[in-house]
Amino acid sequence: MAQPTRPEPAADPAPPDPYPDYPRPYGWFFQAWLVMFLAVICLSLALYLLSYLPR
């Protein structure tokens, strides 16, 4: 017995992206900001934890 075939869904092309690509320096700036932010958080946590070590 042959299985019934389903009709293929219509290929609905995605609409074009309404936002343009960001310039490359924006990506660099964001990455630099993110690295500095994480460095400050990690350094603060390390200094906080080091304050509990006996001297």
N, C-alpha and C positions, 0 to 999 in steps of 0.2 A: 504494500500500500504506500503510495507516494505521499510524502508530507506536504501540507499546503505551504506555499511560498508566501512570504510577507512582501508587500510592496516596499521598495527601497524608499527611505525617507528623503524628502527633497533636501538637497544640499543648500542650506541657508547660509550664504556667506556672512561672516561677521562684519559688522559695520566698521568703518575706519576709526582708528584711535583718535578721539577728539583732542587729546593733549599731545603736543609735540615732544620729541625726545629732549631730555635735559642736556645742556652742554656738558662736556666732559669735565671741566674744572669744578662744576657743582658736585659731581661724584667724588672727586678728589677731596674737596672741602668737607663733605659729609664723612668720608672715611677718616680723615685726619681728626675731625671733631669726635667721632666715635672712639677712636683709639685713645685720644686724650681723656675723654670721659671715663672710659674703662680703666685707664691707668690711674686716675685720681681715686676712683672707687677702690681699686685693688691696693693702692698705696695706703689709703686711709684704713682699710681693714687690716693690713699688715701692721701698721703702727699701733692700732688699737689692740691687736692681739699681742704684740710685743710688749705692751705696757703691763701685761699680766705676768710676764716672766720675772722670776726673782732675780734680784741684782746681787 
